[in-house]
Amino acid sequence: MKASVLYYSKTGNTKAMAEKIAEGMRSQGLDAKAISVEEIDKEWVRASKCVVIGSPTYYADISAKAKAFLETLGEYEVAGKLGGAFATAAFSYGGGEITLQTILTHMMFWGMLTYSGGGAKGNPPIHLGPVSSGEKSHGTPEVFYLYGQRMAEKTRELFEK
């Protein structure tokens, strides 16, 4: 079963977290790829049962390139698929939550089912999605790996027959 972890990354931080999510998904049996929104493999995304999207946080909001991609999300036939969000930010109070909410809102608009595991999966609770902070106070690569595992588990629960 395929999964896509789509991201925009200027400095490489968001790409690194996308790769950790994809690695976590693969550990749970999904065929997952981390793909830049600037180099999308449309057929892979269309075949994916789970699509996770991430962006760096600029000026307390989503990056312009990630936002532009979200406006085309319907082209990828995502309705009914599982979706999740992640963000990177220079500071823990830098707008990461707004970035997550923007991504999740677009996913819901296009008919996706959104999931994060929230507090239901225990510690650490990943409410809307993981946010990596330049302060290194939270959002470690291990949390992104765990998030990928949780997304993979839910994808298999929903789509394996």
The 8 nearest C-alpha neighbors of each residue, nearest first, counted from 0:
[[1, 29, 30, 2, 48, 47, 28, 155],
 [2, 0, 47, 30, 31, 29, 48, 46],
 [1, 3, 31, 47, 49, 48, 50, 30],
 [4, 2, 50, 32, 31, 44, 5, 47],
 [3, 5, 33, 51, 52, 50, 17, 32],
 [6, 4, 52, 34, 35, 33, 36, 3],
 [7, 5, 53, 35, 52, 36, 54, 8],
 [6, 8, 54, 35, 36, 65, 53, 9],
 [7, 9, 13, 11, 14, 10, 6, 55],
 [8, 10, 11, 7, 12, 13, 55, 14],
 [11, 9, 12, 8, 13, 14, 55, 7],
 [10, 12, 14, 8, 13, 9, 15, 16],
 [13, 11, 15, 14, 10, 16, 8, 87],
 [12, 14, 8, 16, 15, 11, 87, 55],
 [13, 15, 17, 11, 12, 16, 8, 18],
 [16, 14, 18, 12, 13, 17, 11, 19],
 [15, 17, 19, 13, 18, 14, 143, 20],
 [18, 16, 14, 20, 19, 15, 33, 4],
 [17, 19, 21, 15, 16, 20, 33, 22],
 [20, 18, 144, 22, 16, 17, 21, 143],
 [21, 19, 147, 144, 23, 17, 143, 22],
 [20, 22, 24, 18, 31, 23, 19, 32],
 [23, 21, 19, 25, 20, 24, 18, 26],
 [24, 22, 147, 144, 148, 20, 26, 21],
 [25, 23, 147, 148, 21, 151, 27, 26],
 [24, 26, 29, 28, 22, 27, 23, 30],
 [27, 25, 23, 24, 28, 22, 148, 29],
 [28, 26, 25, 24, 29, 148, 151, 152],
 [27, 29, 25, 26, 30, 24, 151, 0],
 [30, 28, 25, 0, 24, 31, 1, 27],
 [29, 31, 1, 0, 25, 2, 28, 32],
 [32, 30, 2, 21, 29, 1, 3, 25],
 [31, 33, 3, 21, 4, 34, 2, 30],
 [32, 34, 4, 18, 17, 5, 21, 3],
 [35, 33, 5, 4, 32, 39, 36, 6],
 [34, 36, 6, 37, 38, 7, 5, 39],
 [37, 35, 39, 38, 6, 7, 5, 34],
 [36, 38, 35, 39, 7, 34, 64, 6],
 [39, 37, 35, 36, 40, 34, 41, 5],
 [40, 38, 36, 41, 37, 35, 34, 44],
 [39, 41, 43, 42, 44, 38, 34, 45],
 [42, 40, 44, 43, 39, 45, 75, 74],
 [41, 43, 45, 44, 40, 46, 75, 47],
 [44, 42, 46, 40, 45, 41, 47, 3],
 [43, 45, 47, 41, 46, 42, 3, 75],
 [44, 46, 42, 75, 43, 47, 76, 41],
 [45, 47, 43, 44, 42, 1, 48, 2],
 [48, 46, 1, 2, 44, 49, 45, 3],
 [47, 49, 80, 2, 1, 81, 46, 50],
 [50, 48, 81, 2, 47, 82, 80, 3],
 [51, 49, 3, 82, 4, 2, 81, 52],
 [50, 52, 83, 4, 82, 84, 5, 3],
 [53, 51, 5, 84, 6, 4, 85, 83],
 [54, 52, 85, 6, 86, 84, 5, 7],
 [53, 55, 86, 7, 6, 65, 61, 62],
 [54, 56, 87, 86, 88, 13, 62, 57],
 [55, 57, 88, 61, 60, 59, 95, 87],
 [58, 56, 60, 59, 62, 61, 55, 88],
 [57, 59, 60, 56, 94, 93, 61, 62],
 [60, 58, 94, 93, 57, 56, 95, 97],
 [61, 59, 98, 56, 57, 58, 94, 97],
 [60, 62, 98, 56, 57, 54, 63, 55],
 [63, 61, 65, 64, 57, 56, 55, 66],
 [62, 64, 66, 65, 67, 61, 68, 57],
 [65, 63, 67, 66, 62, 68, 7, 36],
 [64, 66, 68, 62, 67, 63, 7, 54],
 [67, 65, 63, 69, 68, 64, 62, 70],
 [66, 68, 64, 70, 65, 69, 63, 71],
 [67, 69, 65, 66, 70, 71, 64, 72],
 [70, 68, 72, 66, 71, 67, 65, 105],
 [69, 71, 67, 68, 72, 66, 105, 73],
 [72, 70, 69, 68, 73, 74, 67, 75],
 [73, 71, 69, 74, 70, 75, 68, 109],
 [72, 74, 75, 71, 76, 109, 77, 78],
 [75, 73, 72, 76, 71, 77, 41, 45],
 [74, 76, 45, 73, 77, 72, 44, 41],
 [77, 75, 73, 74, 45, 78, 72, 44],
 [76, 78, 80, 75, 111, 79, 73, 109],
 [79, 77, 110, 111, 80, 109, 76, 73],
 [78, 80, 111, 110, 112, 77, 81, 48],
 [81, 79, 111, 48, 77, 78, 49, 112],
 [82, 80, 49, 112, 113, 111, 50, 48],
 [83, 81, 113, 50, 51, 49, 112, 111],
 [82, 84, 51, 113, 114, 115, 52, 50],
 [83, 85, 52, 128, 51, 53, 99, 102],
 [86, 84, 53, 129, 128, 130, 99, 52],
 [87, 85, 130, 54, 53, 55, 95, 131],
 [86, 88, 131, 55, 130, 13, 56, 132],
 [89, 87, 132, 56, 90, 95, 55, 93],
 [88, 90, 133, 132, 93, 134, 91, 87],
 [91, 89, 93, 132, 92, 88, 133, 134],
 [90, 92, 132, 93, 88, 134, 89, 95],
 [91, 93, 90, 94, 95, 88, 59, 89],
 [94, 92, 90, 59, 91, 95, 88, 89],
 [95, 93, 59, 97, 96, 60, 92, 56],
 [96, 94, 98, 97, 86, 56, 93, 88],
 [95, 97, 99, 98, 94, 100, 127, 130],
 [98, 96, 100, 94, 99, 95, 60, 101],
 [97, 99, 61, 95, 101, 60, 96, 100],
 [100, 98, 96, 102, 97, 101, 84, 85],
 [101, 99, 97, 103, 102, 98, 104, 96],
 [102, 100, 104, 98, 99, 103, 97, 105],
 [101, 103, 99, 105, 100, 104, 84, 106],
 [104, 102, 106, 100, 105, 101, 99, 107],
 [105, 103, 107, 101, 106, 102, 100, 108],
 [104, 106, 108, 102, 107, 103, 109, 101],
 [107, 105, 103, 109, 111, 104, 108, 102],
 [106, 108, 110, 111, 104, 109, 105, 103],
 [109, 107, 105, 106, 110, 104, 111, 103],
 [108, 110, 106, 107, 78, 73, 111, 105],
 [111, 109, 78, 107, 108, 79, 106, 112],
 [110, 112, 78, 79, 107, 80, 106, 109],
 [113, 111, 81, 82, 80, 79, 107, 110],
 [114, 112, 82, 83, 81, 111, 103, 107],
 [115, 113, 83, 116, 82, 112, 81, 150],
 [114, 116, 117, 128, 127, 83, 125, 126],
 [115, 117, 120, 119, 114, 125, 118, 149],
 [118, 116, 126, 125, 115, 124, 119, 120],
 [117, 119, 124, 121, 120, 116, 126, 125],
 [118, 120, 117, 121, 116, 124, 122, 125],
 [121, 119, 118, 116, 117, 122, 124, 123],
 [122, 120, 118, 119, 124, 123, 117, 116],
 [123, 121, 124, 120, 118, 125, 119, 117],
 [122, 124, 121, 125, 118, 142, 120, 117],
 [123, 125, 118, 122, 117, 126, 121, 120],
 [126, 124, 117, 128, 129, 123, 127, 115],
 [125, 127, 117, 128, 124, 115, 118, 116],
 [128, 126, 115, 125, 99, 117, 129, 84],
 [129, 127, 85, 84, 125, 115, 126, 130],
 [128, 130, 85, 125, 138, 143, 86, 131],
 [131, 129, 86, 138, 87, 85, 95, 132],
 [132, 130, 138, 87, 88, 139, 86, 129],
 [133, 131, 88, 134, 90, 91, 89, 135],
 [132, 134, 89, 135, 90, 88, 131, 91],
 [133, 135, 132, 136, 90, 89, 91, 137],
 [136, 134, 133, 137, 132, 139, 138, 131],
 [137, 135, 134, 132, 138, 91, 139, 133],
 [138, 136, 135, 139, 132, 131, 134, 130],
 [139, 137, 131, 130, 142, 132, 129, 140],
 [138, 140, 141, 142, 137, 131, 135, 143],
 [139, 141, 143, 142, 144, 16, 19, 138],
 [142, 140, 144, 139, 143, 145, 19, 138],
 [143, 141, 145, 139, 144, 140, 138, 146],
 [144, 142, 146, 140, 20, 145, 141, 19],
 [145, 143, 23, 20, 19, 141, 147, 142],
 [146, 144, 148, 142, 147, 143, 23, 141],
 [145, 147, 143, 149, 148, 144, 142, 150],
 [148, 146, 20, 23, 24, 144, 150, 145],
 [149, 147, 23, 24, 145, 151, 146, 150],
 [148, 150, 146, 152, 151, 147, 145, 153],
 [149, 151, 147, 153, 148, 152, 154, 146],
 [152, 150, 154, 24, 148, 149, 153, 27],
 [153, 151, 149, 155, 154, 150, 156, 148],
 [152, 154, 156, 150, 155, 151, 157, 149],
 [155, 153, 151, 157, 156, 152, 158, 150],
 [154, 156, 159, 152, 158, 153, 157, 151],
 [157, 155, 153, 154, 158, 159, 152, 151],
 [158, 156, 154, 155, 153, 159, 160, 81],
 [157, 159, 155, 156, 154, 160, 48, 153],
 [160, 158, 155, 156, 157, 154, 0, 153],
 [159, 158, 157, 156, 155, 154, 0, 48]]
